[in-house]
Amino acid sequence: MALALDQTPEFWNRRSDGEGERAYDISNSSYPCYHYQDLEEVITLVPNDLSNLNIVDLGCGTGELVWRLLEKGNPNVLGVDFSHSMIKKARDPETEKKATKKALDEAKQKVEKTISELSVALFLRGTSTAEVHARLNDEKTKRMKALEEEFEAHTTMLQARKATKTSKQQTPTFVQGDITKDECMKSILDHFGGPNINLICVIWVLRIVAFDNAIFIRNKMVELIRKWASLLAPGGTLLIQYDHHEKHFDLLLAPSSTQDKPSFRLPNGNDVSECKDQLEGIASEVGCLKLESVYDAHARYPLISDTTLKVVHEDETVKSFLASHSGASERDAVLKYYEGKKWMTESQIERSSVYAIFKKL
């Protein structure tokens, strides 16, 4: 559920501290496909060469997008997130190494477990798909190939991470801050020595800070975008995931018509053209921005792994947290498990997103 502006800190404290952090780690490995697809969409929307540019990722989480941006010319990148737990993970240079080592070590286990862990392996810069497959025997390789063909998102994710390690790569900076507050904007300006930022990315978090119970709050959106635009250099770019919509369905029961490309609609009923009209109006109200382009993306993914459901089933603390605090899809997954239904190959998630690119006048 989307939250009002003044509820944001309480929400993220609950999601990232203590038990919530454990539950986040599990759900993060359960829902890797569409998060990484979002990253892939963003990467295609930014220039191929980001050399010497100043870039900020607002709501950076554990830093996945920051690292992807560094691969495109080694820019100067700052990641900001409200959650201290997320920032702690983003700052830890061992996070990626540990994640991939775990994936490789557990590749000897059954392929369903392996695929779940391989999703985590994508955090490591410089680990190729071939290196992972080298740890699999022939039978498991064949089974994985079959599942990759069935779930294209996994294939895309595995192919996306290529060897990019370089001794000259900059180390990104990660800081904790509330991206809705003036104090945070001042800290970012101080970091870059003024409004010298060439690219700002805002992915995943806009619904949290600018929607209230899934209802678009225009004045909040204008206020926030005006704050973020104040950080940009003239001609700088603000790239926003305006909103996303998810629909879950059972493949065994779904009619063939569900295979068609879905028509995107926001929770409040707006389609892409209406989104564009809204965004143009917002740019006009902000006053210093021009809406350059709007993109929509649609994809489907396997919803949740059988392995993860077993973890939820066996850990009462995590199960309780997911059931009381997480999104509907996670709660449904727990319920489906107890109903004896398997969610690995029978169910998928259909996700649609709209991305907006603004230019600073």
C-alpha positions in Angstrom: 0.0 0.0 0.0 1.3 3.4 -0.9 1.9 5.8 2.0 1.6 9.5 2.6 4.7 11.6 2.8 4.9 11.8 6.6 4.5 8.0 6.9 7.5 7.2 4.9 10.1 6.9 7.7 7.9 4.6 9.8 7.3 2.4 6.7 11.0 2.0 5.9 12.0 1.4 9.5 9.6 -1.5 9.6 10.8 -2.9 6.3 14.5 -2.7 7.0 15.2 -3.2 10.7 15.7 -6.4 12.5 13.2 -9.1 11.5 12.1 -6.9 8.6 15.6 -7.0 7.2 15.6 -10.8 7.2 12.3 -10.9 5.5 13.5 -8.4 2.9 16.5 -10.6 2.1 14.2 -13.5 1.4 11.7 -11.6 -0.6 14.5 -10.0 -2.6 15.7 -13.4 -3.7 12.1 -14.5 -4.4 11.3 -11.6 -6.7 14.5 -11.0 -8.6 13.1 -11.0 -12.1 11.1 -7.8 -12.3 13.5 -5.8 -10.1 16.3 -6.7 -12.5 14.1 -6.1 -15.5 13.5 -2.6 -14.1 17.3 -2.1 -14.0 17.6 -3.3 -17.6 15.0 -0.9 -18.7 16.7 2.0 -17.0 20.1 1.1 -18.4 18.7 1.2 -21.9 17.3 4.7 -21.3 20.6 6.3 -20.2 23.5 7.2 -22.6 26.0 4.4 -23.3 28.9 6.6 -22.2 28.5 8.2 -18.7 32.2 9.1 -18.4 32.9 12.0 -16.0 29.2 12.6 -15.3 27.8 13.3 -11.8 24.9 10.9 -11.1 22.5 10.4 -8.2 20.3 7.3 -7.6 17.5 8.5 -5.2 16.1 5.5 -3.3 19.1 3.3 -4.2 18.3 0.4 -1.9 21.2 -2.0 -1.9 22.9 -0.3 -4.8 22.2 -2.5 -7.8 21.5 0.4 -10.2 24.5 2.3 -8.9 26.8 -0.5 -9.9 25.2 -0.9 -13.3 25.7 2.8 -14.0 29.4 2.5 -13.1 29.8 0.0 -15.8 28.9 2.6 -18.4 32.0 4.8 -18.4 32.9 4.9 -14.7 30.9 8.1 -13.7 30.8 9.7 -10.3 27.8 8.1 -8.7 26.0 8.8 -5.4 23.4 6.5 -4.0 20.9 7.8 -1.4 18.4 5.7 0.6 16.3 6.2 3.8 17.0 2.7 5.1 20.2 2.4 7.0 20.1 -1.4 6.5 20.0 -1.0 2.8 22.9 1.5 2.8 24.9 -0.8 5.1 24.5 -3.6 2.5 25.3 -1.2 -0.4 28.5 -0.1 1.3 29.8 -3.5 2.2 32.4 -4.5 -0.5 32.0 -8.2 0.5 28.2 -8.3 -0.1 28.5 -9.2 -3.8 31.4 -11.7 -3.2 29.5 -13.5 -0.5 26.3 -13.7 -2.5 28.0 -15.2 -5.5 30.1 -17.6 -3.5 27.0 -18.9 -1.9 25.3 -19.3 -5.3 28.3 -21.3 -6.7 28.6 -23.5 -3.6 24.9 -24.4 -3.7 25.0 -25.1 -7.4 25.4 -28.8 -6.5 21.9 -28.9 -5.1 18.7 -29.4 -7.1 18.2 -27.0 -9.9 15.2 -25.1 -8.4 17.4 -24.1 -5.5 20.3 -23.3 -7.9 18.2 -20.9 -9.9 17.0 -19.1 -6.8 20.6 -18.6 -5.7 21.9 -17.7 -9.1 19.5 -14.7 -9.1 21.5 -13.4 -6.1 24.8 -14.0 -8.0 24.0 -11.2 -10.4 25.1 -8.7 -7.6 28.7 -9.5 -8.4 30.5 -7.4 -11.0 32.8 -9.6 -13.0 31.2 -13.0 -12.7 30.0 -14.5 -16.0 27.3 -17.0 -16.6 29.9 -19.4 -17.9 31.6 -19.4 -14.5 28.4 -20.4 -12.9 27.5 -23.1 -15.4 31.0 -24.6 -15.0 29.8 -25.8 -11.5 26.8 -27.6 -12.9 26.9 -31.2 -14.2 25.4 -32.1 -17.5 22.0 -33.1 -16.2 21.5 -29.9 -14.2 22.7 -27.8 -17.1 20.1 -29.3 -19.4 17.3 -28.8 -16.8 18.4 -25.2 -16.3 18.3 -24.6 -20.0 14.8 -25.9 -20.2 13.7 -23.6 -17.4 15.5 -20.6 -18.9 13.6 -21.1 -22.1 10.3 -21.3 -20.1 11.1 -18.2 -18.1 12.8 -15.7 -20.4 13.3 -13.2 -17.6 15.8 -15.5 -15.9 17.7 -15.9 -19.2 17.9 -12.1 -19.6 19.2 -11.7 -16.0 21.9 -14.4 -16.4 23.1 -12.9 -19.7 23.0 -9.4 -18.4 25.9 -9.7 -15.9 29.2 -9.9 -17.8 32.8 -9.4 -16.7 33.3 -5.7 -16.1 35.8 -5.6 -13.3 38.5 -2.9 -13.7 41.2 -1.7 -11.4 40.3 1.8 -12.4 36.6 1.6 -11.5 35.5 4.3 -9.0 34.1 3.4 -5.7 30.5 4.7 -5.4 29.4 6.7 -2.4 26.3 5.6 -0.5 24.6 7.8 2.1 21.5 7.6 4.2 18.9 10.3 3.7 15.3 11.1 3.3 14.9 12.1 -0.4 11.7 14.0 0.4 13.5 16.5 2.7 15.3 19.7 2.1 18.2 18.7 4.4 18.9 15.7 2.1 18.9 17.9 -1.0 21.4 20.2 0.7 23.7 17.3 1.6 23.6 16.1 -2.0 24.4 19.6 -3.3 27.3 19.9 -0.9 28.7 16.5 -2.1 28.8 17.7 -5.7 29.7 21.3 -4.9 26.4 22.7 -6.1 23.7 21.9 -8.7 26.2 20.0 -11.0 24.4 16.8 -11.4 23.9 15.4 -14.9 21.6 12.5 -14.3 19.2 11.6 -11.4 17.4 8.2 -11.4 14.3 7.6 -9.2 13.3 4.0 -9.6 10.8 2.0 -7.5 10.2 4.6 -4.7 7.9 7.2 -6.3 4.7 5.3 -5.4 5.8 5.3 -1.8 6.5 9.0 -1.5 4.0 10.6 -3.9 1.0 8.4 -3.9 -1.4 8.0 -1.0 -3.3 4.6 -0.8 -2.6 4.2 -4.5 -4.2 7.6 -5.3 -2.1 10.0 -7.3 -1.4 13.2 -5.2 -0.4 15.8 -7.7 0.9 18.5 -5.3 3.2 15.9 -3.6 4.5 14.9 -7.0 5.2 18.5 -8.1 6.8 19.3 -4.8 9.2 16.3 -4.9 10.1 16.7 -8.6 10.9 20.4 -8.0 13.2 19.4 -5.1 15.0 16.8 -7.3 15.2 19.2 -10.3 17.0 21.8 -8.1 20.0 19.4 -8.0 20.4 19.2 -11.8 22.9 21.1 -13.9 21.4 22.9 -17.0 20.6 20.3 -19.5 20.7 17.6 -16.9 18.3 14.6 -17.0 15.8 13.3 -14.4 14.7 9.7 -15.1 11.7 8.5 -13.1 9.8 5.3 -13.0 6.5 7.1 -12.9 4.6 4.0 -11.6 4.2 0.3 -12.1 1.3 -2.1 -12.0 1.3 -5.8 -11.2 -1.2 -8.6 -11.9 -0.8 -12.2 -10.8 -2.4 -15.2 -12.5 -2.3 -19.0 -12.7 -1.0 -20.2 -16.0 -2.9 -23.4 -15.8 -6.2 -21.5 -15.5 -5.5 -18.4 -17.6 -7.2 -18.2 -21.0 -5.0 -17.8 -24.1 -5.9 -14.2 -24.3 -3.7 -13.4 -21.3 -0.7 -14.1 -23.5 -1.4 -10.9 -25.4 0.5 -7.7 -24.5 -1.4 -6.1 -21.6 -2.7 -2.5 -21.8 -0.9 -0.6 -19.1 -3.1 1.2 -16.5 -2.1 2.9 -13.3 -3.9 1.9 -10.1 -6.0 5.0 -10.5 -7.0 3.9 -14.0 -4.8 6.0 -16.2 -3.2 4.6 -19.4 0.1 5.6 -21.0 -1.3 8.6 -22.9 -2.9 9.9 -19.8 0.3 9.4 -17.9 2.1 11.5 -20.5 -0.5 14.3 -20.1 -0.1 14.2 -16.3 3.7 14.3 -16.7 3.6 17.3 -19.1 1.4 19.2 -16.6 3.8 18.4 -13.8 6.8 19.6 -15.8 4.9 22.8 -16.5 4.1 23.4 -12.8 7.7 22.6 -11.7 8.8 25.3 -14.1 12.4 24.3 -14.8 11.8 21.0 -16.6 10.7 19.8 -20.0 9.2 16.3 -20.5 11.4 14.8 -23.2 10.0 11.3 -23.5 7.8 8.6 -22.0 8.3 4.9 -22.3 6.2 1.9 -21.2 7.4 -1.6 -20.6 5.6 -4.9 -20.1 6.9 -8.3 -19.1 6.0 -11.5 -17.3 8.0 -13.5 -14.7 7.7 -16.6 -12.5 6.2 -15.4 -9.3 8.0 -17.1 -6.5 10.2 -20.2 -6.1 9.2 -23.3 -4.3 12.5 -23.1 -2.3 11.6 -19.7 -0.9 8.2 -21.0 0.2 9.8 -23.7 2.2 12.0 -21.1 3.9 8.9 -19.1 4.8 7.2 -22.2 6.0 10.0 -23.3 8.2 10.8 -19.9 9.7 7.9 -18.7 11.8 9.3 -15.2 12.4 9.7 -14.6 8.7 6.3 -16.1 7.9 4.7 -13.8 10.5 6.4 -10.7 9.1 5.5 -11.5 5.5 1.9 -12.2 6.4 1.4 -8.9 8.4 3.6 -6.4 6.6 4.4 -7.3 3.0 2.6 -7.0 -0.2 -0.4 -9.0 -1.3 1.6 -11.3 -3.6 3.8 -12.4 -0.6 0.8 -13.0 1.6 -0.9 -14.9 -1.2 2.2 -17.0 -1.6 2.1 -18.1 2.0 -1.6 -18.9 1.8 -1.1 -20.9 -1.4 1.7 -22.9 0.2 -0.6 -24.0 3.0 -3.3 -24.9 0.5 -0.8 -27.3 -1.1 -0.4 -25.4 -4.3 3.0 -25.2 -5.9 4.0 -21.8 -7.3 7.2 -22.5 -9.1 6.0 -23.1 -12.7 2.2 -22.6 -12.4 2.0 -18.9 -11.6 3.5 -15.8 -13.0 3.5 -12.0 -12.4 2.6 -9.6 -15.2 4.3 -6.2 -14.7 3.9 -2.9 -16.5 5.9 0.2 -15.9 6.0 3.8 -17.3 9.3 5.7 -17.4 9.6 9.5 -17.8 12.7 11.5 -18.9 12.8 15.2 -18.0 15.4 17.7 -19.1 16.5 20.7 -17.0 15.9 24.0 -18.8 
